[in-house]
Amino acid sequence: MTYCLAIKLDEGLVFCSDSRTNAGADQVSSYSKLHRFSMPGDRQLVILTAGNLATTQAVIERLDRDLRGEADYNFAKAEQISDMADYIGRISIEEQKKFVDGDSPKAGFKPEASFIVGGQIKGNPTELYLIYPQGNHIRCSDEHPFLQIGETKYGKPILDRIIRPETPHEVAMRCALVSMDSTMRSNATVGPPIELLFYQVDTLQDPAKYYKLVEDDEYWMLLRKSWDQKIIESFDELPTISEHQE
Amino acid sequence: MTYCLAIKLDEGLVFCSDSRTNAGADQVSSYSKLHRFSMPGDRQLVILTAGNLATTQAVIERLDRDLRGEADYNFAKAEQISDMADYIGRISIEEQKKFVDGDSPKAGFKPEASFIVGGQIKGNPTELYLIYPQGNHIRCSDEHPFLQIGETKYGKPILDRIIRPETPHEVAMRCALVSMDSTMRSNATVGPPIELLFYQVDTLQDPAKYYKLVEDDEYWMLLRKSWDQKIIESFDELPTISEHQE
Protein backbone atom coordinates (compact mmCIF):
# COMPACT_ATOMS: atom_id res chain seq x y z
CA MET A 1 0.00 0.00 0.00
CA THR A 2 0.95 3.65 -0.10
CA TYR A 3 0.08 6.89 1.56
CA CYS A 4 0.82 10.20 -0.17
CA LEU A 5 -0.62 13.63 0.44
CA ALA A 6 -0.15 17.17 -0.81
CA ILE A 7 -1.26 20.50 0.62
CA LYS A 8 -1.90 23.78 -1.19
CA LEU A 9 -1.02 26.70 1.06
CA ASP A 10 -0.89 30.43 0.47
CA GLU A 11 2.87 30.03 1.09
CA GLY A 12 3.31 27.24 -1.44
CA LEU A 13 2.93 23.48 -1.82
CA VAL A 14 3.76 20.68 0.64
CA PHE A 15 4.23 17.07 -0.54
CA CYS A 16 4.66 14.00 1.64
CA SER A 17 4.97 10.33 0.77
CA ASP A 18 5.88 6.99 2.31
CA SER A 19 8.15 4.55 0.44
CA ARG A 20 6.80 1.07 1.04
CA THR A 21 5.78 -1.12 -1.87
CA ASN A 22 4.43 -4.61 -1.59
CA ALA A 23 3.17 -7.30 -3.91
CA GLY A 24 1.84 -9.68 -1.32
CA ALA A 25 3.03 -9.65 2.30
CA ASP A 26 6.22 -11.53 1.42
CA GLN A 27 7.42 -9.13 -1.25
CA VAL A 28 8.01 -5.79 0.38
CA SER A 29 10.45 -3.21 -0.87
CA SER A 30 11.17 0.48 -0.72
CA TYR A 31 10.68 2.83 -3.68
CA SER A 32 10.43 6.58 -3.77
CA LYS A 33 6.94 7.76 -4.71
CA LEU A 34 7.92 11.41 -5.00
CA HIS A 35 9.19 12.57 -8.39
CA ARG A 36 10.39 16.04 -9.39
CA PHE A 37 10.68 17.78 -12.73
CA SER A 38 12.52 21.05 -12.43
CA MET A 39 13.28 23.84 -14.87
CA PRO A 40 14.61 26.50 -12.49
CA GLY A 41 13.29 30.01 -13.09
CA ASP A 42 10.55 28.76 -15.40
CA ARG A 43 8.59 25.81 -13.96
CA GLN A 44 8.48 23.20 -11.20
CA LEU A 45 6.49 19.98 -10.98
CA VAL A 46 6.15 17.35 -8.25
CA ILE A 47 4.34 14.03 -8.80
CA LEU A 48 3.27 11.59 -6.08
CA THR A 49 2.28 8.06 -7.13
CA ALA A 50 0.12 5.26 -5.75
CA GLY A 51 -1.12 1.96 -7.12
CA ASN A 52 0.52 -0.53 -9.48
CA LEU A 53 4.28 0.04 -9.39
CA ALA A 54 4.81 -1.07 -13.00
CA THR A 55 2.22 1.47 -14.17
CA THR A 56 3.57 4.36 -12.09
CA GLN A 57 7.17 3.64 -13.13
CA ALA A 58 6.14 3.46 -16.78
CA VAL A 59 4.29 6.79 -16.51
CA ILE A 60 7.20 8.59 -14.85
CA GLU A 61 9.65 7.11 -17.38
CA ARG A 62 7.44 8.22 -20.25
CA LEU A 63 7.23 11.78 -18.87
CA ASP A 64 10.99 11.82 -18.58
CA ARG A 65 11.52 10.45 -22.09
CA ASP A 66 9.01 12.90 -23.60
CA LEU A 67 10.80 15.77 -21.87
CA ARG A 68 14.25 14.74 -23.11
CA GLY A 69 13.10 13.80 -26.61
CA GLU A 70 11.11 15.41 -29.36
CA ALA A 71 7.60 14.56 -28.15
CA ASP A 72 4.65 16.63 -29.43
CA TYR A 73 3.84 17.46 -25.85
CA ASN A 74 5.92 17.47 -22.69
CA PHE A 75 6.40 19.35 -19.44
CA ALA A 76 8.51 22.04 -21.11
CA LYS A 77 5.62 22.83 -23.47
CA ALA A 78 2.83 22.79 -20.85
CA GLU A 79 0.96 26.06 -20.38
CA GLN A 80 -0.69 25.02 -17.15
CA ILE A 81 -0.20 22.30 -14.56
CA SER A 82 -3.80 21.22 -15.29
CA ASP A 83 -2.68 20.37 -18.86
CA MET A 84 0.02 18.17 -17.31
CA ALA A 85 -2.69 16.47 -15.23
CA ASP A 86 -4.62 15.69 -18.45
CA TYR A 87 -1.45 14.42 -20.11
CA ILE A 88 -0.47 12.20 -17.16
CA GLY A 89 -4.04 10.86 -17.02
CA ARG A 90 -3.85 9.92 -20.72
CA ILE A 91 -0.47 8.21 -20.34
CA SER A 92 -1.69 6.33 -17.26
CA ILE A 93 -4.65 4.92 -19.19
CA GLU A 94 -2.41 3.94 -22.10
CA GLU A 95 0.00 2.10 -19.80
CA GLN A 96 -2.83 0.33 -17.95
CA LYS A 97 -4.37 -0.85 -21.24
CA LYS A 98 -1.13 -2.54 -22.31
CA PHE A 99 -1.62 -5.18 -19.66
CA VAL A 100 -5.31 -5.87 -20.03
CA ASP A 101 -6.66 -8.17 -22.76
CA GLY A 102 -9.92 -6.74 -24.07
CA ASP A 103 -12.47 -5.98 -21.38
CA SER A 104 -11.60 -8.88 -19.10
CA PRO A 105 -8.44 -8.37 -17.06
CA LYS A 106 -7.02 -11.43 -15.35
CA ALA A 107 -8.78 -11.90 -12.02
CA GLY A 108 -6.94 -10.13 -9.23
CA PHE A 109 -4.63 -8.17 -11.53
CA LYS A 110 -4.94 -4.46 -10.94
CA PRO A 111 -2.95 -2.16 -13.22
CA GLU A 112 -4.64 0.96 -11.75
CA ALA A 113 -2.62 3.93 -10.51
CA SER A 114 -3.39 7.31 -8.94
CA PHE A 115 -1.29 10.46 -8.98
CA ILE A 116 -1.08 13.81 -7.26
CA VAL A 117 0.55 16.48 -9.39
CA GLY A 118 1.39 19.97 -8.24
CA GLY A 119 3.67 22.78 -9.17
CA GLN A 120 3.90 26.15 -10.80
CA ILE A 121 4.56 27.50 -14.27
CA LYS A 122 5.87 31.07 -14.66
CA GLY A 123 3.05 33.62 -14.81
CA ASN A 124 0.53 31.25 -13.19
CA PRO A 125 -0.41 30.51 -9.58
CA THR A 126 0.52 27.19 -7.96
CA GLU A 127 -1.78 24.31 -8.95
CA LEU A 128 -2.52 20.94 -7.35
CA TYR A 129 -4.51 18.01 -8.80
CA LEU A 130 -5.42 14.41 -8.02
CA ILE A 131 -5.56 12.08 -11.04
CA TYR A 132 -7.86 9.07 -10.69
CA PRO A 133 -7.09 5.61 -12.16
CA GLN A 134 -9.65 6.46 -14.88
CA GLY A 135 -7.45 9.37 -15.99
CA ASN A 136 -9.69 12.27 -14.96
CA HIS A 137 -8.65 14.72 -12.27
CA ILE A 138 -9.89 17.01 -9.50
CA ARG A 139 -8.61 20.09 -7.69
CA CYS A 140 -8.47 20.31 -3.87
CA SER A 141 -11.17 22.23 -2.02
CA ASP A 142 -10.62 25.82 -0.92
CA GLU A 143 -11.54 25.23 2.71
CA HIS A 144 -9.58 22.00 3.32
CA PRO A 145 -6.85 22.39 0.70
CA PHE A 146 -5.24 18.95 0.65
CA LEU A 147 -5.36 15.82 -1.52
CA GLN A 148 -4.52 12.22 -0.60
CA ILE A 149 -3.92 8.97 -2.49
CA GLY A 150 -3.49 5.37 -1.30
CA GLU A 151 -4.44 4.55 2.29
CA THR A 152 -6.16 7.88 2.93
CA LYS A 153 -8.61 7.46 5.80
CA TYR A 154 -6.53 6.92 8.96
CA GLY A 155 -4.62 10.14 8.42
CA LYS A 156 -7.49 12.38 7.31
CA PRO A 157 -9.00 13.53 10.64
CA ILE A 158 -5.89 15.50 11.73
CA LEU A 159 -5.66 17.20 8.31
CA ASP A 160 -9.34 18.18 8.54
CA ARG A 161 -8.68 19.77 11.94
CA ILE A 162 -5.46 21.64 11.17
CA ILE A 163 -4.97 22.44 7.48
CA ARG A 164 -6.25 25.74 6.05
CA PRO A 165 -4.86 27.82 3.15
CA GLU A 166 -3.26 30.29 5.57
CA THR A 167 -1.52 27.58 7.67
CA PRO A 168 2.26 28.25 7.82
CA HIS A 169 4.31 25.71 5.83
CA GLU A 170 6.19 24.56 8.94
CA VAL A 171 2.88 23.64 10.62
CA ALA A 172 1.55 21.97 7.48
CA MET A 173 4.71 19.86 7.13
CA ARG A 174 4.42 18.74 10.76
CA CYS A 175 0.74 17.94 10.22
CA ALA A 176 1.62 15.84 7.17
CA LEU A 177 4.02 13.83 9.35
CA VAL A 178 1.41 13.33 12.08
CA SER A 179 -1.08 12.20 9.42
CA MET A 180 1.59 9.77 8.13
CA ASP A 181 2.17 8.51 11.69
CA SER A 182 -1.54 7.72 12.23
CA THR A 183 -1.58 5.83 8.93
CA MET A 184 1.57 3.83 9.68
CA ARG A 185 0.25 2.78 13.09
CA SER A 186 -2.87 1.30 11.51
CA ASN A 187 -1.53 -0.04 8.19
CA ALA A 188 1.71 -2.05 8.23
CA THR A 189 2.13 -1.73 4.46
CA VAL A 190 2.75 2.03 4.72
CA GLY A 191 6.33 2.65 5.82
CA PRO A 192 9.45 4.81 5.87
CA PRO A 193 11.52 6.48 4.57
CA ILE A 194 9.12 9.42 4.58
CA GLU A 195 9.82 12.10 2.00
CA LEU A 196 8.67 15.63 2.78
CA LEU A 197 9.03 18.61 0.48
CA PHE A 198 8.06 22.28 0.51
CA TYR A 199 7.92 24.35 -2.66
CA GLN A 200 7.74 28.08 -1.94
CA VAL A 201 5.26 29.97 -4.12
CA ASP A 202 6.65 32.13 -6.96
CA THR A 203 10.27 31.03 -6.47
CA LEU A 204 10.15 28.65 -9.48
CA GLN A 205 13.26 27.11 -7.92
CA ASP A 206 14.04 23.72 -6.45
CA PRO A 207 12.28 23.01 -3.14
CA ALA A 208 12.87 25.43 -0.29
CA LYS A 209 12.91 22.41 2.05
CA TYR A 210 13.30 18.71 1.50
CA TYR A 211 13.64 15.97 4.15
CA LYS A 212 13.94 12.24 3.87
CA LEU A 213 13.17 10.67 7.24
CA VAL A 214 14.33 7.10 7.84
CA GLU A 215 12.70 4.89 10.46
CA ASP A 216 15.13 5.78 13.26
CA ASP A 217 15.47 9.45 12.35
CA GLU A 218 15.79 11.39 15.61
CA TYR A 219 13.10 13.97 14.83
CA TRP A 220 10.67 11.40 13.42
CA MET A 221 11.00 9.23 16.54
CA LEU A 222 10.63 12.26 18.83
CA LEU A 223 7.56 13.47 16.92
CA ARG A 224 5.83 10.08 17.05
CA LYS A 225 6.53 9.62 20.75
CA SER A 226 5.48 13.18 21.66
CA TRP A 227 2.26 12.90 19.68
CA ASP A 228 1.37 9.57 21.25
CA GLN A 229 1.96 10.96 24.76
CA LYS A 230 0.02 14.14 24.08
CA ILE A 231 -2.95 12.29 22.59
CA ILE A 232 -3.13 10.03 25.63
CA GLU A 233 -2.78 13.00 28.03
CA SER A 234 -5.40 14.98 26.13
CA PHE A 235 -7.72 12.02 26.17
CA ASP A 236 -7.27 11.62 29.94
CA GLU A 237 -8.24 15.25 30.47
CA LEU A 238 -11.55 15.00 28.60
CA PRO A 239 -14.77 15.44 30.58
CA THR A 240 -16.14 12.10 31.79
CA ILE A 241 -19.57 10.83 30.92
CA SER A 242 -20.61 10.17 34.51
CA GLU A 243 -20.11 13.82 35.39
CA HIS A 244 -22.64 14.81 32.77
CA GLN A 245 -25.18 12.03 32.43
CA GLU A 246 -27.24 10.53 35.18
CA MET B 1 -23.02 4.37 5.88
CA THR B 2 -22.62 3.19 9.44
CA TYR B 3 -20.05 3.08 12.16
CA CYS B 4 -20.36 0.58 15.01
CA LEU B 5 -17.74 -0.71 17.41
CA ALA B 6 -17.54 -2.98 20.42
CA ILE B 7 -14.82 -3.41 23.05
CA LYS B 8 -14.08 -6.45 25.20
CA LEU B 9 -12.75 -5.33 28.57
CA ASP B 10 -11.90 -7.24 31.73
CA GLU B 11 -14.79 -5.28 33.28
CA GLY B 12 -17.28 -6.21 30.57
CA LEU B 13 -18.41 -5.20 27.08
CA VAL B 14 -18.86 -1.75 25.56
CA PHE B 15 -21.00 -1.22 22.43
CA CYS B 16 -21.35 1.99 20.43
CA SER B 17 -23.26 2.75 17.24
CA ASP B 18 -24.39 5.66 15.11
CA SER B 19 -27.93 5.77 13.70
CA ARG B 20 -27.73 7.17 10.20
CA THR B 21 -28.98 5.16 7.24
CA ASN B 22 -28.92 6.31 3.66
CA ALA B 23 -29.88 4.90 0.31
CA GLY B 24 -28.33 7.59 -1.84
CA ALA B 25 -27.62 11.08 -0.54
CA ASP B 26 -31.26 12.13 -0.87
CA GLN B 27 -32.72 9.34 1.22
CA VAL B 28 -31.31 9.65 4.71
CA SER B 29 -33.03 8.41 7.83
CA SER B 30 -32.32 7.36 11.38
CA TYR B 31 -32.52 3.75 12.58
CA SER B 32 -31.12 2.15 15.68
CA LYS B 33 -28.32 -0.29 14.86
CA LEU B 34 -28.03 -1.62 18.40
CA HIS B 35 -30.28 -4.54 19.32
CA ARG B 36 -30.57 -6.31 22.68
CA PHE B 37 -31.81 -9.76 23.63
CA SER B 38 -32.07 -10.13 27.38
CA MET B 39 -32.92 -13.05 29.66
CA PRO B 40 -31.99 -11.56 33.04
CA GLY B 41 -30.02 -13.87 35.30
CA ASP B 42 -29.30 -16.31 32.49
CA ARG B 43 -27.99 -14.62 29.33
CA GLN B 44 -27.47 -11.28 27.59
CA LEU B 45 -26.81 -10.52 23.91
CA VAL B 46 -26.13 -7.29 22.03
CA ILE B 47 -26.02 -7.09 18.22
CA LEU B 48 -24.68 -4.18 16.16
CA THR B 49 -25.55 -4.06 12.46
CA ALA B 50 -24.06 -2.53 9.30
CA GLY B 51 -24.81 -2.88 5.61
CA ASN B 52 -28.07 -3.39 3.78
CA LEU B 53 -30.92 -2.24 6.05
CA ALA B 54 -33.44 -4.73 4.61
CA THR B 55 -31.03 -7.60 5.35
CA THR B 56 -30.18 -6.48 8.89
CA GLN B 57 -33.85 -5.85 9.75
CA ALA B 58 -34.81 -9.27 8.37
CA VAL B 59 -32.06 -10.95 10.42
CA ILE B 60 -33.05 -9.24 13.68
CA GLU B 61 -36.73 -9.99 13.05
CA ARG B 62 -35.92 -13.63 12.37
CA LEU B 63 -33.91 -13.90 15.63
CA ASP B 64 -36.83 -12.40 17.48
CA ARG B 65 -39.39 -14.69 15.85
CA ASP B 66 -37.24 -17.78 16.48
CA LEU B 67 -36.92 -16.80 20.12
CA ARG B 68 -40.65 -16.29 20.61
CA GLY B 69 -41.70 -19.32 18.56
CA GLU B 70 -40.84 -23.00 18.44
CA ALA B 71 -37.66 -22.79 16.32
CA ASP B 72 -35.17 -25.70 16.46
CA TYR B 73 -32.54 -23.23 17.52
CA ASN B 74 -32.73 -19.82 19.15
CA PHE B 75 -30.97 -17.57 21.64
CA ALA B 76 -32.57 -19.34 24.62
CA LYS B 77 -31.07 -22.65 23.46
CA ALA B 78 -27.58 -21.32 22.65
CA GLU B 79 -24.73 -22.82 24.68
CA GLN B 80 -22.19 -20.19 23.65
CA ILE B 81 -22.27 -16.77 22.06
CA SER B 82 -20.05 -18.21 19.29
CA ASP B 83 -22.93 -20.56 18.36
CA MET B 84 -25.12 -17.47 18.06
CA ALA B 85 -22.50 -15.95 15.74
CA ASP B 86 -22.71 -19.06 13.51
CA TYR B 87 -26.50 -18.92 13.59
CA ILE B 88 -26.66 -15.20 12.71
CA GLY B 89 -24.12 -15.79 9.91
CA ARG B 90 -26.35 -18.52 8.44
CA ILE B 91 -29.50 -16.39 8.64
CA SER B 92 -27.67 -13.44 7.08
CA ILE B 93 -26.63 -15.56 4.08
CA GLU B 94 -30.18 -16.93 3.70
CA GLU B 95 -31.64 -13.43 3.72
CA GLN B 96 -29.07 -12.12 1.25
CA LYS B 97 -29.75 -15.01 -1.16
CA LYS B 98 -33.47 -14.20 -1.32
CA PHE B 99 -32.68 -11.07 -3.29
CA VAL B 100 -30.07 -12.39 -5.67
CA ASP B 101 -31.00 -14.34 -8.83
CA GLY B 102 -28.48 -17.10 -9.36
CA ASP B 103 -24.89 -15.92 -9.39
CA SER B 104 -25.49 -12.57 -11.02
CA PRO B 105 -26.91 -9.94 -8.66
CA LYS B 106 -28.31 -6.83 -10.30
CA ALA B 107 -25.46 -4.38 -10.90
CA GLY B 108 -25.06 -2.02 -7.95
CA PHE B 109 -27.39 -3.96 -5.65
CA LYS B 110 -25.64 -4.99 -2.46
CA PRO B 111 -27.57 -7.16 -0.01
CA GLU B 112 -24.46 -7.65 2.18
CA ALA B 113 -24.53 -7.03 5.92
CA SER B 114 -22.03 -7.25 8.79
CA PHE B 115 -22.72 -7.80 12.47
CA ILE B 116 -20.95 -7.52 15.78
CA VAL B 117 -22.39 -9.84 18.45
CA GLY B 118 -21.36 -9.91 22.06
CA GLY B 119 -22.72 -11.02 25.35
CA GLN B 120 -22.55 -13.64 28.03
CA ILE B 121 -24.29 -16.92 28.82
CA LYS B 122 -24.37 -18.18 32.42
CA GLY B 123 -21.28 -20.23 33.25
CA ASN B 124 -19.24 -18.79 30.37
CA PRO B 125 -17.02 -15.72 30.01
CA THR B 126 -18.10 -12.74 27.90
CA GLU B 127 -17.64 -13.24 24.15
CA LEU B 128 -17.43 -10.84 21.22
CA TYR B 129 -17.47 -11.62 17.48
CA LEU B 130 -17.56 -9.88 14.12
CA ILE B 131 -19.66 -11.63 11.45
CA TYR B 132 -18.63 -10.94 7.85
CA PRO B 133 -21.10 -10.61 4.96
CA GLN B 134 -20.01 -14.14 3.93
CA GLY B 135 -21.37 -15.49 7.23
CA ASN B 136 -18.07 -16.46 8.89
CA HIS B 137 -16.85 -14.76 12.02
CA ILE B 138 -13.74 -13.67 13.96
CA ARG B 139 -12.91 -12.88 17.59
CA CYS B 140 -11.15 -9.66 18.61
CA SER B 141 -7.43 -9.70 19.35
CA ASP B 142 -6.17 -9.94 22.92
CA GLU B 143 -3.89 -6.93 22.71
CA HIS B 144 -6.27 -4.51 20.99
CA PRO B 145 -9.61 -5.96 22.06
CA PHE B 146 -12.09 -4.12 19.84
CA LEU B 147 -14.07 -4.83 16.67
CA GLN B 148 -15.52 -2.36 14.16
CA ILE B 149 -17.99 -2.53 11.26
CA GLY B 150 -18.99 0.01 8.60
CA GLU B 151 -16.80 3.10 8.18
CA THR B 152 -13.97 1.79 10.36
CA LYS B 153 -10.76 3.60 9.43
CA TYR B 154 -11.15 7.21 10.57
CA GLY B 155 -11.88 6.15 14.14
CA LYS B 156 -9.32 3.35 14.48
CA PRO B 157 -6.12 5.26 15.44
CA ILE B 158 -7.50 6.48 18.81
CA LEU B 159 -8.73 2.97 19.69
CA ASP B 160 -5.27 1.55 18.86
CA ARG B 161 -3.70 4.07 21.21
CA ILE B 162 -6.06 3.78 24.18
CA ILE B 163 -7.93 0.46 24.34
CA ARG B 164 -6.44 -2.46 26.30
CA PRO B 165 -8.25 -5.28 28.15
CA GLU B 166 -7.59 -3.61 31.52
CA THR B 167 -8.91 -0.18 30.42
CA PRO B 168 -11.71 0.98 32.79
CA HIS B 169 -15.15 0.95 31.18
CA GLU B 170 -15.61 4.69 31.70
CA VAL B 171 -12.44 5.36 29.69
CA ALA B 172 -13.39 2.86 26.99
CA MET B 173 -16.83 4.44 26.60
CA ARG B 174 -15.26 7.89 26.24
CA CYS B 175 -12.79 6.48 23.71
CA ALA B 176 -15.65 4.98 21.70
CA LEU B 177 -17.26 8.44 21.54
CA VAL B 178 -13.99 10.09 20.44
CA SER B 179 -13.62 7.40 17.76
CA MET B 180 -17.20 8.14 16.65
CA ASP B 181 -16.43 11.88 16.56
CA SER B 182 -13.41 11.38 14.24
CA THR B 183 -15.57 9.27 11.95
CA MET B 184 -18.45 11.75 11.86
CA ARG B 185 -16.13 14.64 11.02
CA SER B 186 -14.83 12.80 7.95
CA ASN B 187 -17.94 10.91 6.77
CA ALA B 188 -21.22 12.82 6.56
CA THR B 189 -23.23 9.59 6.28
CA VAL B 190 -22.35 8.59 9.85
CA GLY B 191 -24.56 10.51 12.29
CA PRO B 192 -26.37 10.78 15.63
CA PRO B 193 -28.10 9.71 17.78
CA ILE B 194 -25.14 7.79 19.19
CA GLU B 195 -26.04 4.75 21.29
CA LEU B 196 -23.54 3.69 23.94
CA LEU B 197 -23.94 0.68 26.22
CA PHE B 198 -21.90 -1.02 28.92
CA TYR B 199 -22.60 -4.59 30.00
CA GLN B 200 -20.85 -5.48 33.26
CA VAL B 201 -19.24 -8.92 33.29
CA ASP B 202 -20.99 -11.71 35.24
CA THR B 203 -24.08 -9.64 36.09
CA LEU B 204 -26.21 -11.34 33.39
CA GLN B 205 -28.52 -8.36 33.84
CA ASP B 206 -29.59 -5.52 31.56
CA PRO B 207 -26.83 -3.00 30.80
CA ALA B 208 -25.14 -1.28 33.72
CA LYS B 209 -25.08 1.90 31.62
CA TYR B 210 -26.90 2.98 28.50
CA TYR B 211 -26.83 6.40 26.85
CA LYS B 212 -28.47 7.71 23.71
CA LEU B 213 -26.78 10.95 22.68
CA VAL B 214 -28.63 13.22 20.29
CA GLU B 215 -26.81 15.76 18.15
CA ASP B 216 -27.17 18.65 20.61
CA ASP B 217 -26.65 16.57 23.74
CA GLU B 218 -24.72 18.72 26.22
CA TYR B 219 -22.02 16.16 27.01
CA TRP B 220 -21.57 15.11 23.38
CA MET B 221 -21.11 18.75 22.31
CA LEU B 222 -18.70 19.41 25.19
CA LEU B 223 -16.68 16.28 24.42
CA ARG B 224 -16.35 17.11 20.72
CA LYS B 225 -15.33 20.70 21.39
CA SER B 226 -12.85 19.75 24.14
CA TRP B 227 -11.24 17.07 21.99
CA ASP B 228 -10.91 19.41 19.02
CA GLN B 229 -9.27 22.08 21.20
CA LYS B 230 -6.94 19.61 22.88
CA ILE B 231 -5.84 18.05 19.61
CA ILE B 232 -5.04 21.47 18.19
CA GLU B 233 -3.20 22.51 21.38
CA SER B 234 -1.27 19.23 21.46
CA PHE B 235 -0.35 19.63 17.84
CA ASP B 236 0.89 23.19 18.45
CA GLU B 237 3.15 21.91 21.23
CA LEU B 238 4.90 19.29 19.09
CA PRO B 239 8.61 19.74 18.35
CA THR B 240 9.17 21.62 15.08
CA ILE B 241 11.12 20.20 12.18
CA SER B 242 13.42 23.19 11.84
CA GLU B 243 14.67 22.71 15.41
CA HIS B 244 15.85 19.22 14.54
CA GLN B 245 16.83 19.16 10.90
CA GLU B 246 19.29 21.43 9.18
Chai-1 contact restraints between the chains, C-beta under 6 A:
chainA,res_idxA,chainB,res_idxB,connection_type,confidence,min_distance_angstrom,max_distance_angstrom,comment,restraint_id
A,K153,B,K153,contact,1.0,0.0,6.0,A-B,restraint_1
A,K153,B,Y154,contact,1.0,0.0,6.0,A-B,restraint_2
A,Y154,B,K153,contact,1.0,0.0,6.0,A-B,restraint_3
A,Y154,B,P157,contact,1.0,0.0,6.0,A-B,restraint_4
A,K156,B,S186,contact,1.0,0.0,6.0,A-B,restraint_5
A,P157,B,Y154,contact,1.0,0.0,6.0,A-B,restraint_6
A,P157,B,S182,contact,1.0,0.0,6.0,A-B,restraint_7
A,P157,B,S186,contact,1.0,0.0,6.0,A-B,restraint_8
A,D160,B,R185,contact,1.0,0.0,6.0,A-B,restraint_9
A,R161,B,I231,contact,1.0,0.0,6.0,A-B,restraint_10
A,E170,B,T240,contact,1.0,0.0,6.0,A-B,restraint_11
A,M173,B,I241,contact,1.0,0.0,6.0,A-B,restraint_12
A,R174,B,L238,contact,1.0,0.0,6.0,A-B,restraint_13
A,S182,B,P157,contact,1.0,0.0,6.0,A-B,restraint_14
A,R185,B,D160,contact,1.0,0.0,6.0,A-B,restraint_15
A,S186,B,K156,contact,1.0,0.0,6.0,A-B,restraint_16
A,S186,B,P157,contact,1.0,0.0,6.0,A-B,restraint_17
A,Y211,B,Q245,contact,1.0,0.0,6.0,A-B,restraint_18
A,Y219,B,H244,contact,1.0,0.0,6.0,A-B,restraint_19
A,Y219,B,Q245,contact,1.0,0.0,6.0,A-B,restraint_20
A,L222,B,P239,contact,1.0,0.0,6.0,A-B,restraint_21
A,S226,B,L238,contact,1.0,0.0,6.0,A-B,restraint_22
A,K230,B,S234,contact,1.0,0.0,6.0,A-B,restraint_23
A,I231,B,R161,contact,1.0,0.0,6.0,A-B,restraint_24
A,S234,B,K230,contact,1.0,0.0,6.0,A-B,restraint_25
A,S234,B,S234,contact,1.0,0.0,6.0,A-B,restraint_26
A,L238,B,R174,contact,1.0,0.0,6.0,A-B,restraint_27
A,L238,B,S226,contact,1.0,0.0,6.0,A-B,restraint_28
A,P239,B,L222,contact,1.0,0.0,6.0,A-B,restraint_29
A,T240,B,E170,contact,1.0,0.0,6.0,A-B,restraint_30
A,I241,B,M173,contact,1.0,0.0,6.0,A-B,restraint_31
A,H244,B,Y219,contact,1.0,0.0,6.0,A-B,restraint_32
A,Q245,B,Y211,contact,1.0,0.0,6.0,A-B,restraint_33
A,Q245,B,Y219,contact,1.0,0.0,6.0,A-B,restraint_34
